[in-house]
Amino acid sequence: MEKNLQNEEALKKFKKIVEDVRICMFITNTRDDDQEHTRPMANVAVDDDGSLWFYTDIRSIKVEEVAADRDVHLTFAHPGKTNYMDVWGKGTVTTDRGLIKEKWSPVVKAYFPGGVDDPNLALLKVTPTDVYYWESETGKMMQFLKMATAAVTGKTEVAKGAEGKLDI
């Protein structure tokens, strides 16, 4: 069932999916099919306006790519549920130490042992421009059982879900 959401309702759904999943596939060079680069990245914060934040090394190729082409594409997929989200947005990189300290989490230290004072530590911000989600009303096991029941009984009632555009 298509269910487009707007404003507060859309932002609430967006934040819930991001906070449930945390890890996304972060894609740069989206306009050049031959040079598209994809890598997993962990989201560290979602602002009230829907902006997403990621820590990165200022020397990484993604920083160069975002500087050359701000268009980025993020895909979220929950490993235990059938919830997915596709996010297109504009990326920017900042080395603002105040922001780096504000968004800091002890978990990040595993990737950046120098902590917030690491001179190569930067934040990558993604401001969403287009968002689409798919969400099942049940988990994978229940969907499997409903599909098996449909195969045996001939009734085609599989778990229903929602999908639609999120205007945040």
C-alpha positions in Angstrom: 0.0 0.0 0.0 1.4 3.4 -1.0 1.6 5.7 2.0 3.4 9.0 1.3 4.2 10.9 4.5 5.0 14.6 5.0 6.4 16.9 7.6 6.5 15.6 11.2 5.1 12.2 10.3 7.7 11.7 7.6 10.5 12.9 9.8 9.5 10.5 12.5 9.4 7.5 10.1 12.8 8.6 8.6 14.5 8.9 12.0 13.0 5.6 13.2 14.4 3.7 10.2 17.8 5.4 10.4 18.1 4.8 14.1 17.0 1.1 13.8 19.4 0.3 11.0 22.4 2.8 11.6 24.5 1.2 8.8 23.9 2.2 5.3 25.5 1.8 1.9 27.0 5.2 1.1 27.3 5.8 -2.7 29.3 8.6 -4.3 29.8 9.6 -7.9 26.2 8.8 -8.6 26.2 10.6 -12.0 29.0 8.6 -13.5 28.0 4.9 -13.7 31.5 3.7 -14.4 33.0 5.3 -11.3 30.3 4.9 -8.7 31.8 4.0 -5.3 29.8 2.2 -2.6 30.9 1.6 1.0 29.2 0.8 4.3 29.0 3.7 6.8 27.6 4.1 10.2 25.3 7.0 10.9 26.2 8.8 14.1 23.4 11.3 14.3 20.1 12.5 12.8 19.3 16.2 13.2 15.7 17.5 13.7 15.7 18.6 10.1 16.6 15.1 8.8 20.3 15.8 8.2 22.5 12.7 8.6 26.0 12.8 10.1 28.9 10.4 9.5 32.5 10.4 10.7 35.2 10.1 8.1 38.9 10.5 7.5 39.6 13.7 5.7 42.0 11.8 3.4 39.4 9.3 2.2 38.4 9.1 -1.5 34.8 9.8 -0.5 35.8 13.3 0.7 37.3 14.0 -2.7 34.3 12.7 -4.4 31.8 14.7 -2.3 33.9 17.8 -3.0 33.7 17.2 -6.7 30.0 16.0 -6.8 27.8 16.7 -3.8 25.1 14.2 -4.9 25.1 11.1 -2.8 22.9 8.1 -2.5 22.3 6.1 0.7 20.5 2.8 1.1 19.3 1.4 4.4 18.2 -2.2 4.9 17.2 -3.6 8.3 18.9 -7.0 8.7 16.1 -8.5 10.8 13.0 -6.9 9.3 11.8 -6.2 5.8 12.3 -2.4 6.2 14.3 -0.4 3.6 15.0 3.2 2.8 16.5 4.9 -0.2 17.9 8.4 0.4 19.2 10.8 -2.2 20.9 13.9 -0.9 23.6 16.5 -0.9 26.8 15.8 1.0 29.2 18.3 2.6 32.3 17.8 4.7 33.3 19.8 7.8 36.3 19.8 10.1 34.6 22.0 12.6 36.0 20.8 16.0 32.9 22.0 17.8 30.6 19.9 15.7 33.0 16.9 15.9 32.9 17.1 19.7 29.2 17.5 19.8 28.5 14.4 17.6 31.2 12.3 19.2 30.4 8.9 20.6 32.9 6.5 22.4 32.0 3.8 19.7 33.7 6.0 17.1 37.0 5.7 18.9 37.4 2.1 17.5 37.8 3.7 14.1 39.5 6.9 15.2 41.8 6.0 18.1 43.1 9.6 18.3 39.6 10.7 19.4 38.1 14.1 18.7 41.5 15.6 18.4 42.6 13.4 15.5 43.6 16.0 12.8 42.3 13.7 10.1 38.8 13.3 11.6 36.0 15.0 9.8 32.2 14.9 9.6 30.3 14.2 6.5 26.8 15.7 6.5 24.0 14.5 4.1 21.0 16.7 3.6 18.2 14.5 2.1 16.5 15.7 -1.0 14.5 12.6 -1.9 13.5 9.7 0.4 11.5 6.6 -0.3 10.8 3.8 2.1 9.4 0.2 2.1 8.2 -1.3 5.4 6.5 -4.6 6.2 3.9 -4.9 8.9 5.5 -8.1 10.1 9.0 -9.5 10.3 10.6 -12.0 7.9 9.5 -15.1 9.8 5.8 -14.1 9.8 6.0 -13.1 6.1 7.6 -16.5 5.3 4.8 -18.3 7.2 2.1 -16.2 5.4 3.7 -17.0 2.0 3.9 -20.7 2.9 0.3 -20.7 3.9 -0.7 -18.9 0.7 1.2 -21.5 -1.3 -0.6 -24.4 0.4 -4.1 -22.9 0.6 -4.1 -20.9 -2.7 -5.0 -17.7 -0.8 -2.7 -14.9 -1.8 -2.8 -12.9 1.4 0.8 -12.1 2.2 1.7 -9.7 4.9 0.9 -6.2 3.8 3.2 -3.3 4.2 3.6 0.3 3.4 5.8 2.2 1.0 6.1 5.7 -0.1 7.9 9.0 -0.4 9.0 10.8 2.8 8.8 14.6 2.4 11.0 15.8 5.3 
